[in-house]
Amino acid sequence: MPKQIILDTVWKDRINIANRYYNEWDKLFKCDILEKYYEGRQWSQARQLNSDPYTINKIYEAIQIKIANYVPTFPKFTVAAKPANFEYDIETAIDSAKLKEDTLNSLIENPEAHFSDEVEEVYKDSFFRFGIMEVGYAADWVTNPSAMRPLLKGSTEENPSKRERSQVENEPRELPVNERIYFKHVKARRFRVGGLDHKYLDRCNWVGYYDYVDKDQLYAIKNLMNRDKLDVSQIIHPEMDIWDKDEKTKMTRNAVKVWHIWDLQAKLRILLLDSPCVTLFQRKFLRLPLFDYRPDKRLLNDGFYPVPPVWHWLSPQNEINETREMLRSHRRRFIRKFQIVDDAVDEEEIEKFETGPDGALIKVHKENAITPIDNADLGTAENVAIQTASDDMDGITAVNREAQGVADRVTATQANIANQKAGIRDNKERDRFVLWLCTFGREALILAKEKFTLGVWVKIQSPEGENFLGSVQEQMPVFKWVTSEDLDDGYDFRIDLDVTSMSQSAMDQEKQNFIEFLTITNQFPQISLSPTLVREAAYRCGYRNDKAIKELQKMALLHQLGLMNQLQASLGQQGQPPQAPGAQPQQLAQQMASPGMEQIRNQIQNQLTK
């Protein structure tokens, strides 16, 4: 039996085992039910009976609040220089990092990348299963007009030189245009891990996912294998009413099911046809282009599949719905009833009581002859149950009243303490999410360096000319054509995300940290004399904009220098040896024109020692 047929059979068995392993986990945590809860289908049996029970979808509300707080609509990455070898030059490395930062931000701002939309889908998927993001290179290919045509038999140049032969062989027949980096949300219901799985994705034996592709697109793949198998493969026709059992959706005409496999042991990227299971394409790869986001991992299992967060939200959600439905049912059943004592009311008066107008007088022979029958009072107990369930939901989802836009019922001190405790958990979750964004943001920049053959137009975010003591310049956006050679300069880099671009709440928190940092530097001006103390004060306040910290220290040093000069001038007026005429303006001008921190520090120290 040929070796390739044996490998295809092995992969078929591996996929079947991976499917069984995934289905066991999926049934354990009822992932399909979790998705239904998000859509508001939280009364499955009642829906089947054509009932319309009361539903307050707190799960939908909590997820939407988290998306608004974490997923940036207009993200902005920052790139910092990182030492890589002994030839590290700080000045060149900073310029290199600035160019990479502008390139990365231009790549994610490309409308065809759909960066924010794909990030939101992955983040939403992580609440019910886990999130998977794929980062890759894409381009449109056109025929190369400069490529040499193949020599025809019988022409006058039947024996071309070796140089001409090499040109014919090496000249590409197609050229890439519209090069771009794509970000693809991989549905968790389609994703599988196989072999010996691990809590880290890149340490599993193999990973992959299935998708539905038009057969004509597969024929366009270069070096396509098993073309004859693809010709007889099963096609999914919508008119045949063939449904995908997992997705419950109809596929397009001429679509076939394929598997995208990454063999992490052999470092082999494989494209498999599902039916029949044959290899269509394979090649080597260096890095895994898949990046997972899992808010929580299992304690009893070191495997990849996590604990879905919404799994913990089911009980309080059910409690809220059941309590509200009970209150509504009680209200609907309520009909006023009265009891009448025998011989205490005449028949005419009873008829007047039943049919008379509002405010009619009823004559009775005995006090309290007509008394209302009270229904069961469910208000207090049910209101307490609703409030308790709502508090449980807020605590387990880490969405406080302030994030919901609802006034809290406790005192200001208690609310402040609760918000501080919730902020610790919220910051931890935000840091985890930012780290995940930076991980595949780095991959996007590396792919641009490795794959781009032409280049890309990059918007320069920090144009030259806005230096220290300069004015904010109004100018048109500056663009620069950046090639892969410009990015491949040998300097390593570190990526971070500007948290102010995530949400309005993150921006308000950053503003509060900045104001606190300014307050500390104004109250303790001696801090500005040391770069170490300035950074320490900024980091203690949670402010980490290095560029702004550097500028603020320069301004603080100039302020201290101005105070020193004023003190020196006042001492000269009181009989102290004055400065030479014109020395103070000249000295101040030199201080203001000096861009170096070391010169300013030396001048202040010299004045203090005089």
C-alpha positions in Angstrom: 0.0 0.0 0.0 1.5 3.4 -0.9 2.8 5.5 2.0 0.5 8.5 1.3 -2.6 6.3 1.5 -1.5 4.9 4.8 -1.0 8.5 6.1 -4.4 9.5 4.9 -5.9 6.6 6.8 -4.0 7.5 9.9 -5.3 11.1 9.7 -8.9 9.8 9.3 -8.5 7.8 12.6 -6.9 10.7 14.4 -9.8 13.1 13.4 -12.4 10.6 14.5 -10.7 10.2 17.9 -10.4 14.0 18.3 -14.1 14.4 17.5 -15.1 11.9 20.2 -12.8 13.7 22.7 -14.3 17.1 21.9 -17.9 15.8 22.0 -17.4 14.4 25.5 -16.1 17.8 26.7 -18.9 19.6 24.8 -21.6 17.5 26.5 -20.0 17.8 29.9 -20.4 21.6 29.9 -23.5 21.8 27.7 -21.9 24.3 25.3 -24.9 24.3 23.0 -27.2 25.2 25.8 -24.8 28.1 26.9 -25.1 29.6 23.4 -28.9 29.3 23.5 -28.9 31.2 26.8 -27.1 34.0 25.2 -29.7 34.2 22.5 -32.5 34.3 25.1 -33.7 30.7 24.6 -33.7 29.9 28.3 -36.9 28.0 28.6 -36.5 25.1 26.2 -39.4 23.0 27.4 -41.8 26.0 27.6 -40.8 27.0 24.1 -41.8 23.6 22.8 -45.2 24.0 24.4 -45.7 27.4 22.6 -45.4 29.2 25.9 -43.8 32.6 26.3 -42.3 32.7 29.8 -40.7 35.8 31.3 -36.9 36.1 30.5 -34.4 38.6 31.8 -31.2 37.9 29.8 -28.5 38.8 32.3 -26.0 36.7 30.4 -26.4 38.8 27.2 -26.2 42.0 29.3 -22.9 40.9 31.0 -21.2 39.8 27.8 -22.2 43.0 26.0 -20.7 45.1 28.9 -17.5 43.1 28.8 -17.2 43.5 25.0 -17.7 47.3 25.4 -15.0 47.4 28.1 -12.4 45.2 26.5 -12.7 45.0 22.7 -11.2 48.1 21.2 -13.1 49.7 18.2 -10.0 51.7 17.1 -7.1 49.7 18.6 -3.6 51.2 18.7 -0.5 49.2 19.4 2.8 50.5 20.7 6.2 48.9 19.8 9.2 49.3 21.9 12.8 48.5 21.2 14.3 45.3 22.6 17.9 44.2 22.6 18.7 41.3 20.4 22.5 41.1 19.8 25.8 42.7 20.7 25.5 45.2 17.8 22.5 46.9 19.5 22.3 50.6 18.9 19.7 52.4 21.0 19.1 55.3 18.5 18.6 53.1 15.5 16.5 50.6 17.6 14.1 53.4 18.6 13.7 54.5 15.0 13.1 50.9 14.0 10.5 50.4 16.7 8.7 53.6 15.6 8.5 52.4 12.0 7.3 48.9 13.1 4.6 50.6 15.3 3.3 52.7 12.4 3.3 49.6 10.1 1.4 47.4 12.6 -1.2 50.1 13.2 -1.6 50.6 9.4 -2.1 46.8 8.9 -4.9 46.5 11.5 -6.6 49.7 10.2 -6.9 48.1 6.8 -10.7 47.7 6.2 -10.2 44.3 4.6 -8.6 43.0 7.8 -11.8 43.4 9.9 -9.6 43.4 13.0 -12.0 44.6 15.6 -14.9 42.5 14.3 -12.9 39.3 14.3 -11.5 40.1 17.8 -15.0 40.6 19.1 -16.2 37.3 17.6 -13.3 35.4 19.2 -13.8 37.1 22.6 -17.6 36.3 22.4 -16.8 32.7 21.6 -14.6 32.3 24.6 -17.6 32.7 27.0 -19.2 29.5 25.6 -16.2 27.4 24.6 -12.9 29.1 23.9 -11.5 31.6 21.4 -9.2 30.9 18.4 -7.7 33.6 16.1 -5.8 32.7 13.0 -3.3 35.2 11.5 -2.0 34.8 8.0 -0.8 36.4 4.8 -3.0 37.0 1.8 -2.6 38.6 -1.6 -4.3 38.8 -5.0 -2.2 37.3 -7.8 -2.0 38.6 -11.3 -0.1 37.5 -14.4 3.4 39.0 -14.6 3.7 40.9 -17.9 7.5 41.0 -17.7 7.8 37.2 -17.5 9.6 35.6 -20.5 7.4 33.4 -22.6 8.5 29.8 -23.0 10.6 29.2 -26.2 8.6 27.4 -28.9 10.0 24.5 -30.8 11.2 25.5 -34.3 11.9 29.1 -33.4 15.2 30.8 -34.3 16.3 30.6 -30.7 16.2 26.8 -30.1 19.5 26.9 -28.2 19.4 29.8 -25.8 22.3 30.5 -23.5 22.4 29.4 -19.9 21.7 33.0 -18.8 18.5 33.1 -20.8 17.4 29.7 -19.6 17.9 30.8 -16.0 15.7 33.9 -16.7 13.0 31.7 -18.0 13.1 29.4 -15.0 13.5 32.1 -12.3 11.1 34.9 -13.6 7.8 34.5 -11.7 4.7 34.0 -13.9 2.4 35.7 -11.3 3.0 38.7 -9.1 1.2 39.5 -5.8 -0.9 42.7 -5.5 -3.0 44.0 -2.6 -0.8 42.2 0.0 -2.4 42.2 3.4 -2.4 40.4 6.8 -5.7 38.8 7.6 -7.3 38.0 11.0 -9.7 35.1 11.0 -12.0 34.0 13.8 -12.0 30.2 13.9 -15.3 28.9 15.3 -14.6 26.9 18.5 -17.2 24.3 17.6 -15.1 23.4 14.5 -11.7 23.3 16.3 -10.0 20.1 17.5 -6.9 19.1 19.3 -5.5 15.6 18.8 -3.0 13.2 20.2 -1.6 14.1 23.6 -3.2 17.5 24.2 -1.7 20.1 26.5 -2.9 23.2 28.4 -0.7 25.2 25.9 -1.8 25.0 22.4 1.6 24.9 20.8 2.5 21.8 22.8 -0.3 19.6 21.5 0.5 16.8 19.0 -1.7 18.4 16.3 -4.4 21.0 16.1 -6.8 21.9 13.3 -10.3 22.9 12.3 -12.7 22.1 9.5 -14.3 24.5 7.0 -16.5 24.4 3.9 -14.8 25.6 0.7 -16.0 25.9 -2.8 -14.5 23.2 -4.9 -13.4 25.6 -7.7 -11.2 27.4 -5.1 -9.4 24.1 -4.4 -8.6 23.6 -8.0 -6.8 26.9 -8.1 -4.2 25.7 -5.5 -0.8 25.2 -6.8 0.7 21.7 -6.4 -2.7 20.3 -5.7 -2.6 16.6 -4.7 -5.2 13.9 -5.4 -7.1 15.9 -8.0 -8.9 12.8 -9.1 -10.2 12.2 -5.5 -11.5 15.8 -5.4 -13.4 15.2 -8.7 -15.4 12.4 -7.1 -15.7 14.0 -3.6 -19.2 14.5 -2.1 -20.7 17.9 -2.9 -23.2 19.5 -0.6 -26.2 20.9 -2.5 -28.7 23.1 -0.7 -31.6 21.8 -2.9 -30.8 18.3 -1.6 -31.6 19.5 1.9 -28.3 18.1 3.3 -27.6 19.8 6.7 -24.4 19.9 8.7 -25.4 18.2 11.9 -23.0 20.4 14.0 -23.9 23.7 12.5 -27.5 23.3 11.6 -26.9 25.5 8.5 -27.1 24.8 4.8 -23.9 25.0 2.8 -23.5 26.7 -0.5 -23.6 24.9 -3.8 -20.5 23.0 -4.9 -19.0 23.2 -1.3 -16.9 20.4 0.2 -15.7 19.9 3.7 -11.9 20.2 4.3 -9.7 20.0 7.3 -6.9 22.5 8.1 -4.3 20.5 10.1 -1.1 21.7 11.8 1.1 18.7 12.7 3.2 20.2 15.6 5.6 17.3 15.8 6.5 17.1 12.1 5.9 20.9 11.6 3.7 20.1 8.7 0.7 22.1 7.4 -1.8 19.8 5.8 -5.1 20.4 3.9 -7.3 17.3 4.0 -10.4 16.5 2.2 -13.0 15.1 4.5 -14.8 12.6 2.2 -12.8 10.8 1.1 -10.1 11.6 3.5 -7.1 12.4 1.3 -4.4 15.0 1.4 -4.8 17.9 -1.0 -1.9 20.1 0.0 1.0 20.1 2.5 4.0 22.2 3.3 6.4 23.0 6.2 5.7 25.8 8.7 7.8 27.6 11.3 5.3 29.0 13.7 1.7 28.1 14.6 -0.6 30.9 13.3 -3.3 30.0 15.8 -3.8 32.0 19.0 -6.2 30.8 21.7 -8.0 32.8 24.4 -9.3 30.9 27.4 -10.4 32.9 30.5 -10.3 29.8 32.7 -8.6 26.4 32.6 -9.7 23.1 34.3 -8.2 21.9 37.6 -9.0 18.2 37.1 -7.6 18.0 33.6 -4.4 19.5 32.2 -5.7 19.3 28.6 -6.6 22.1 26.3 -10.4 22.3 26.6 -11.3 24.9 29.4 -14.2 25.6 31.6 -16.6 28.0 29.8 -17.3 31.1 31.9 -21.1 31.1 31.2 -21.3 27.6 32.7 -21.1 29.2 36.1 -23.8 31.8 35.2 -26.6 29.3 34.6 -27.9 28.9 38.2 -28.4 32.6 39.0 -29.8 33.2 35.5 -32.4 30.4 36.1 -33.2 31.7 39.5 -34.0 35.2 38.2 -36.2 33.9 35.4 -38.1 31.5 37.6 -38.8 34.1 40.2 -39.9 36.7 37.7 -42.2 34.2 36.0 -43.7 33.2 39.3 -44.5 36.9 40.1 -46.0 37.4 36.7 -48.1 34.2 37.0 -49.3 35.3 40.4 -50.3 38.7 39.0 -52.2 37.2 36.2 -54.1 34.9 38.5 -55.1 37.7 40.8 -58.9 38.2 40.7 -60.6 40.1 43.6 -62.9 37.8 45.7 -65.1 38.6 48.7 -66.9 36.6 51.3 -70.4 37.6 52.5 -71.9 36.6 55.9 -75.3 34.9 55.6 -78.4 37.1 56.3 -76.1 40.1 56.9 -76.8 41.5 53.4 -80.1 41.7 51.5 -80.4 40.4 48.0 -81.0 43.8 46.6 -77.8 45.1 48.3 -75.8 42.1 46.9 -77.0 43.0 43.4 -76.1 46.6 44.0 -72.6 45.4 45.2 -72.0 43.3 42.1 -73.4 45.7 39.4 -73.5 49.1 41.0 -71.3 52.1 40.1 -68.2 53.0 41.8 -68.8 54.5 45.3 -72.2 52.9 45.7 -73.5 52.6 49.3 -74.3 49.1 50.4 -76.6 48.5 53.4 -75.6 45.6 55.7 -77.0 44.3 58.9 -73.7 43.4 60.5 -70.3 45.0 60.6 -67.7 43.5 58.2 -70.5 41.5 56.4 -68.5 41.8 53.2 -64.7 41.2 53.5 -62.1 40.7 50.8 -60.3 37.4 50.5 -56.5 38.0 50.5 -54.2 36.2 48.1 -50.9 34.9 49.2 -48.4 37.7 49.7 -45.4 36.8 47.5 -43.9 40.2 47.2 -41.3 40.3 50.0 -39.9 36.8 49.6 -39.8 37.0 45.8 -38.2 40.4 45.8 -35.5 39.2 48.1 -35.0 36.1 45.9 -34.6 38.4 42.8 -32.2 40.7 44.5 -30.1 37.8 45.8 -29.9 36.2 42.4 -29.0 39.5 40.8 -26.2 40.0 43.3 -25.0 36.5 42.6 -25.0 37.1 38.9 -23.1 40.4 39.3 -20.5 38.8 41.5 -19.8 35.8 39.3 -19.7 37.8 36.1 -17.5 40.6 37.7 -19.9 43.2 36.3 -20.7 45.7 39.1 -23.5 48.2 39.3 -21.3 51.0 38.0 -20.6 49.2 34.8 -24.3 48.5 34.4 -25.1 52.1 34.8 -27.3 51.4 37.9 -27.0 53.3 41.2 -25.9 51.1 44.0 -28.0 50.6 47.1 -25.1 50.7 49.6 -23.3 53.6 51.1 -20.5 55.5 49.2 -17.8 53.9 51.3 -19.1 50.4 50.8 -19.5 51.1 47.1 -15.9 52.4 46.8 -14.6 49.3 48.6 -16.6 47.0 46.3 -15.5 48.8 43.2 -11.8 48.6 44.3 -12.1 44.8 44.8 -13.9 44.4 41.5 -11.3 46.5 39.8 -8.5 44.1 40.8 -10.3 41.3 39.1 -11.2 43.5 36.2 -7.6 44.6 35.7 -6.4 41.0 35.7 -8.9 40.1 33.0 -7.9 43.1 31.0 -4.2 42.3 31.3 -4.8 38.8 30.1 -6.8 40.1 27.1 -4.2 42.7 26.2 -1.5 40.1 26.3 -3.4 37.9 23.9 -3.9 40.8 21.5 -0.2 41.6 21.6 0.7 38.0 20.9 -0.9 37.8 17.5 -0.2 41.4 16.8 3.5 40.5 16.9 2.8 37.6 14.6 1.2 40.0 12.1 4.2 42.2 12.1 6.6 39.2 11.6 4.4 38.0 8.7 4.7 41.4 7.0 8.4 41.2 7.4 8.7 37.7 6.0 5.9 37.5 3.3 5.6 41.0 1.8 7.3 41.2 -1.6 6.3 44.6 -2.7 5.5 46.8 0.4 2.7 48.7 2.0 1.8 52.3 2.5 2.2 53.2 6.2 0.6 56.2 7.9 3.3 57.9 10.1 1.6 58.5 13.5 4.5 60.5 15.0 5.8 62.9 12.4 9.1 64.6 12.9 9.1 68.2 14.3 7.1 67.7 17.5 10.0 67.8 19.8 10.5 69.1 23.3 9.4 72.8 23.8 8.0 72.6 20.3 4.5 73.4 19.2 1.9 71.0 18.1 2.0 71.1 14.3 -1.0 70.9 12.1 -0.1 69.0 9.0 -1.6 66.5 6.5 -1.2 62.8 7.3 2.3 61.6 6.3 2.5 58.3 4.5 5.6 56.2 3.8 6.2 53.2 1.5 7.6 50.4 3.7 9.0 47.2 2.3 9.9 44.0 4.0 13.6 45.0 3.9 12.8 48.1 6.0 11.2 45.9 8.6 13.9 43.2 8.5 16.6 45.4 10.1 17.8 42.9 12.7 16.3 44.7 15.7 13.9 42.9 18.0 10.8 44.5 19.4 8.2 44.3 22.1 4.5 45.0 21.5 2.0 46.5 23.9 -1.6 47.9 23.5 -2.5 51.4 24.3 -5.3 50.7 26.9 -6.9 54.1 26.2 -8.0 52.7 22.9 -9.9 49.9 24.4 -13.0 51.6 25.9 -14.2 54.8 27.5 -13.9 53.3 31.0 -10.2 52.4 30.3 -9.6 55.9 29.1 -11.2 57.4 32.2 -9.0 55.1 34.4 -5.9 56.1 32.5 -6.8 59.8 32.9 -7.2 59.3 36.7 -3.8 57.6 36.8 -2.3 60.5 34.9 -3.8 63.2 37.2 -2.6 61.3 40.2 0.9 61.1 38.8 0.9 64.9 38.1 -0.3 65.6 41.6 2.5 63.5 43.2 5.2 65.3 41.1 3.8 68.7 42.0 3.7 67.9 45.7 7.2 66.4 45.7 9.2 68.3 43.2 12.5 66.6 44.2 11.2 63.5 42.4 11.8 65.2 39.0 15.5 65.3 39.7 15.9 61.6 39.2 14.6 59.6 36.2 14.4 56.5 38.4 12.1 58.3 40.9 10.0 59.7 38.1 9.3 56.3 36.6 8.8 54.8 40.0 6.1 57.4 40.9 4.5 56.9 37.5 4.4 53.1 37.8 3.0 53.3 41.3 0.1 55.3 39.9 -0.4 52.9 37.1 0.7 55.3 34.4 3.2 53.8 31.9 3.4 56.1 28.9 7.2 56.4 28.7 7.2 59.2 26.2 4.9 61.4 28.3 6.9 60.6 31.4 10.1 61.7 29.7 8.6 65.0 28.6 7.1 65.6 32.0 10.5 65.2 33.6 12.0 67.7 31.3 9.3 70.3 32.1 9.8 69.6 35.8 13.5 70.1 35.6 13.0 73.4 33.7 10.6 74.5 36.4 13.2 73.7 39.1 15.8 75.5 37.1 13.7 78.6 36.9 13.2 78.6 40.7 16.9 78.3 41.2 17.6 81.2 38.9 15.0 83.4 40.6 16.5 82.5 44.0 20.0 83.4 42.7 18.8 86.7 41.3 17.1 87.6 44.6 20.3 86.8 46.5 22.2 89.1 44.2 19.8 92.0 44.9 20.3 91.5 48.7 24.1 92.0 48.6 25.3 88.7 47.3 27.7 88.7 44.3 25.5 89.1 41.3 25.7 87.3 38.1 27.4 88.9 35.1 25.0 91.1 33.0 23.1 89.0 30.6 24.2 85.7 32.2 20.8 84.6 33.4 18.9 85.1 30.1 21.8 83.4 28.2 21.9 80.6 30.7 18.1 80.1 30.5 18.2 80.1 26.8 20.9 77.4 26.8 18.8 75.4 29.2 15.7 75.6 27.0 17.6 74.8 23.9 19.4 71.8 25.3 17.8 68.5 24.4 20.0 66.4 26.6 19.0 65.4 30.1 22.6 65.0 31.3 23.4 68.7 30.7 20.3 69.9 32.6 21.1 67.7 35.5 24.8 68.8 35.7 23.8 72.5 35.6 21.4 72.1 38.5 23.9 70.2 40.6 26.5 72.9 39.9 24.1 75.6 41.1 23.3 73.7 44.2 26.9 73.4 45.2 27.7 77.2 44.7 
